Amino acid sequence: MGRGTNTNNLFSGRFGSSQGVRDLDWGDVERILIRQHGKLNLNQIRSELKPLLELKGEAEALSKLDQKLEIVERRLRAKP
């Protein structure tokens, strides 16, 4: 996908609550993934996000991100 996209644009403040990632935050992430489709450097996002999530004990959130990416891809392919 795109090059040079800063992960801060995608995830700023999304992983700061003590309750973990809220569902509303995932909705926000999904909308950003749709708007920025093809412009994000997903390899960079994953590589920078993974150690942060591990530190928070929320490594499973990376799988949730992958699920959201699949949902977005399906939705965009289904559009006429």
Helices and strands as residue ranges (DSSP letters): H 7-11, H 23-35, H 42-56, H 60-78
